[in-house]
Amino acid sequence: MTNSKSYALIDSGDGRKLERFGPYVLSRPCSQAVWRPQLPAAKWNQADASFSREQENNWANLQSLPEIWQIEVANLIFKISPTDFGHLGIFPEQKTFWEWIQAIIKPHAKSKPRVLNLFAYSGGSTLAAAKAGAAVCHLDASKGMVAWARENAALNGLEEAPVRWIVEDVKKFLARERKRGSRYEGIILDPPSFGRGSKGELFKIEDEIVNLLQDCRDLLSDNPLFVLFSCHTPGFSPLVMQHLLSQAMQGIEGTIDVGEMVLAGQGALEVPSGTYARWTGKR
């Protein structure tokens, strides 16, 4: 049975995706969806609102949506709000990661494993880790997104959970953590292709990723649980991700699995939405 308070991919094709976020159906761009839609145009035309990058007013029928509403994904509650960029405050292709994070942390909850979440956006992975019993450090360069993540934490009853909320450039923060001797049992990173830090620091993934992964490896404790590395950058195939993470984790006993992140829906064609590599330690 479909959960009307959750997320669902309804259809995709002709460079777009049709999605349901709780009670609202939205049509948004999706460059990977080069195939034909499965549903008739009449179904797409029933969307409550649609987003286009070609129009001056990017959202059509935005007035039919509330400014804010909530959905539940992977037993986590998220604040949803349409932005000028077409984002809504959640990347639902990461649902399986949030479930995986909870499953891997729960058996160790009594020891309060320390988890670092970099490029943490609206905090899906932070919520998953904190709910499972971890002490989390949540870092993003956007003050607004960190505030959004804190709202999500409150929606999940995690206001008092042991979470450090940091607004900072990732490279500067990691350098200081190394000097401080900080250590983590789990590290999560979903770096952008291109971005700027809290003070305008430039980040280009192809120039930074090797050193970034090395910094993460240096911050792992003597008995780490996991490293979760995901990416939306074209050209970063599962094989590329495998090579990057296996080199970074060389010498630490564990296993790596890689694959594509996908948006999936009942009866809908799956939509590729990035790649991932996960390292799991042997305990």
C-alpha positions in Angstrom: 0.0 0.0 0.0 1.3 3.5 -0.9 2.1 5.8 2.0 0.4 9.1 1.2 2.8 10.9 3.7 5.9 9.7 1.9 7.7 10.0 -1.4 7.0 8.2 -4.7 8.3 8.3 -8.2 5.3 8.1 -10.4 6.8 8.3 -13.9 9.8 9.7 -15.9 10.7 10.5 -19.5 11.2 13.3 -22.0 13.8 14.8 -19.6 11.4 15.1 -16.7 10.2 13.2 -13.6 6.8 13.0 -12.0 7.0 12.6 -8.2 4.7 12.7 -5.2 5.9 14.4 -2.1 3.3 13.5 0.5 -0.1 14.7 -0.9 1.4 16.8 -3.7 2.5 15.7 -7.2 5.3 17.7 -8.9 6.9 17.6 -12.3 10.6 18.6 -12.4 13.5 18.4 -14.9 15.5 15.1 -15.0 18.2 15.1 -17.7 18.9 11.4 -17.4 15.3 10.5 -18.3 15.8 10.4 -22.1 13.3 7.7 -22.7 9.5 8.0 -23.3 7.1 8.5 -20.4 5.0 5.5 -19.6 1.9 7.5 -18.5 -0.2 9.7 -20.8 0.2 13.4 -20.9 -3.1 13.8 -19.2 -1.6 12.2 -16.1 1.4 14.6 -16.1 -0.9 17.6 -16.6 -2.6 16.7 -13.3 0.6 17.7 -11.4 0.0 20.2 -8.6 3.0 22.2 -9.8 5.9 22.0 -12.2 9.4 23.4 -12.4 11.3 24.5 -15.5 14.7 26.0 -15.9 13.8 27.6 -19.2 11.0 29.9 -17.8 11.6 33.2 -16.1 9.2 32.1 -13.3 10.6 28.7 -12.8 7.7 27.2 -10.9 4.2 27.0 -12.5 1.2 26.8 -10.2 3.4 27.3 -7.2 0.5 29.0 -5.5 -1.3 25.6 -5.3 1.3 24.4 -2.8 1.8 25.4 0.8 5.1 27.1 1.6 6.0 24.2 3.9 4.8 20.6 4.5 6.2 17.4 5.8 6.9 13.9 4.5 8.2 10.7 6.0 11.0 8.7 4.3 13.0 5.8 5.9 11.1 6.5 9.2 12.4 10.0 9.2 10.4 13.2 9.0 11.5 16.0 6.6 10.4 19.5 6.1 9.6 20.1 2.4 9.6 23.5 0.8 10.0 24.5 -2.9 13.2 26.5 -3.6 14.1 28.8 -6.5 16.5 26.0 -7.8 13.7 23.4 -8.0 15.0 21.5 -4.9 12.6 20.6 -2.1 14.9 19.9 0.8 15.4 16.2 0.3 17.2 13.9 -2.1 15.0 10.8 -1.9 17.5 8.6 -3.9 19.4 8.4 -0.6 16.6 6.6 1.2 18.4 3.3 1.1 21.5 5.0 2.7 19.4 6.3 5.6 18.1 2.8 6.2 21.6 1.4 5.9 23.1 3.9 8.3 20.5 3.1 10.9 21.0 -0.7 10.5 24.8 -0.4 10.8 24.8 1.9 13.9 22.0 0.4 16.0 24.0 -2.7 17.2 26.7 -0.3 18.5 24.3 2.4 20.0 25.4 1.8 23.6 28.9 3.0 22.7 27.6 6.2 21.0 29.7 5.8 17.8 30.9 9.2 16.5 29.8 10.0 12.9 30.9 12.9 10.7 28.5 14.0 8.0 30.1 16.3 5.4 28.2 18.4 2.8 25.3 17.4 5.0 22.5 19.4 3.3 19.2 19.1 5.1 20.5 16.4 7.3 18.9 13.1 6.2 22.0 11.1 7.1 22.5 13.1 10.3 18.9 12.2 11.3 19.5 8.6 10.5 22.7 8.3 12.5 21.4 10.3 15.5 18.2 8.3 15.6 20.2 5.1 15.6 22.3 6.2 18.6 25.3 8.0 17.2 26.9 11.2 18.2 27.0 13.2 15.0 29.0 16.2 13.6 26.9 17.8 10.9 28.8 20.1 8.6 27.6 22.3 5.6 28.9 25.5 4.2 25.3 26.9 3.9 24.0 28.5 7.1 20.4 28.2 5.7 20.8 24.5 5.1 22.2 23.9 8.5 19.2 25.7 9.9 16.9 23.6 7.8 18.6 20.4 9.1 18.1 21.6 12.7 14.4 22.0 11.9 14.3 18.5 10.6 16.0 17.3 13.8 13.3 19.0 15.8 10.5 17.3 13.7 12.1 14.0 14.6 12.3 14.7 18.4 16.1 14.9 18.1 16.6 18.4 19.6 18.6 17.1 22.5 20.5 14.5 20.5 24.3 14.8 20.6 24.7 16.6 17.3 27.2 19.4 16.6 25.9 21.8 13.9 28.8 23.3 12.0 28.7 26.0 9.2 32.1 25.9 7.6 34.3 25.1 4.6 34.9 21.4 4.6 38.7 21.6 3.9 39.3 24.0 6.7 37.3 22.0 9.2 39.0 18.8 8.4 42.4 20.4 8.8 41.5 21.6 12.2 39.9 18.2 13.2 43.2 16.5 12.3 45.2 19.0 14.5 42.7 18.4 17.4 43.1 14.6 17.1 39.4 14.1 16.5 38.4 10.6 15.5 35.2 9.1 14.1 33.7 5.6 13.7 31.7 6.6 10.6 32.1 9.2 7.9 29.5 10.3 5.3 30.3 12.5 2.4 28.2 13.6 -0.6 30.5 16.2 -2.3 29.1 18.5 -5.0 30.7 18.8 -8.4 31.4 22.4 -7.7 30.8 24.7 -4.8 31.9 27.4 -2.5 32.6 27.4 1.2 31.1 29.6 3.8 33.6 32.3 2.9 33.7 31.8 -0.8 36.3 29.0 -0.8 36.3 27.2 -4.2 35.6 23.4 -4.4 36.0 21.4 -7.6 35.5 17.7 -7.0 38.1 16.5 -9.6 40.8 18.6 -7.9 39.8 17.9 -4.3 38.4 14.4 -4.0 41.7 12.4 -3.5 42.9 14.7 -0.7 39.4 14.9 0.8 39.1 11.1 1.1 42.6 11.0 2.6 41.6 13.5 5.2 38.6 11.4 6.0 40.7 8.3 6.3 43.0 10.2 8.7 40.1 11.0 11.0 38.8 7.4 11.3 39.2 5.8 14.7 41.2 2.6 15.3 38.0 0.5 15.0 35.9 2.3 12.4 32.4 1.2 11.3 31.9 2.7 7.8 32.6 5.3 5.2 29.7 6.2 2.9 30.8 8.2 -0.2 28.2 9.3 -2.7 28.4 11.5 -5.8 26.2 13.2 -8.4 29.0 14.2 -10.8 28.9 12.9 -14.4 31.8 10.6 -15.1 32.1 9.4 -11.5 31.0 5.9 -12.4 30.8 3.1 -9.8 34.2 1.9 -11.0 35.7 5.4 -10.4 34.1 5.4 -7.0 35.5 2.0 -6.2 39.1 3.0 -7.2 38.9 6.2 -5.1 37.6 4.7 -2.0 39.7 1.5 -2.2 42.9 3.6 -2.5 41.8 5.8 0.4 41.0 2.8 2.7 44.1 0.8 1.7 45.5 -1.0 4.7 42.3 -1.0 6.8 40.5 -4.3 6.8 37.0 -4.1 5.4 34.8 -4.5 2.4 33.6 -2.1 -0.3 30.4 -2.2 -2.4 29.5 0.2 -5.1 26.6 1.0 -7.3 24.2 3.5 -8.7 21.8 5.6 -6.7 18.3 5.4 -8.2 14.9 6.8 -7.8 12.5 3.9 -7.9 8.7 3.7 -7.9 6.1 1.0 -8.3 5.6 0.5 -12.1 7.9 3.5 -12.9 11.2 3.2 -14.7 14.1 3.7 -12.3 16.0 6.9 -12.7 19.8 7.0 -12.3 20.6 9.6 -9.7 24.4 9.4 -9.0 26.8 6.7 -7.7 28.1 5.5 -4.4 30.9 3.5 -2.7 30.5 2.1 0.8 33.3 0.8 3.0 32.3 -1.4 5.9 34.8 -2.3 8.6 35.3 -5.8 9.9 34.5 -6.1 13.6 
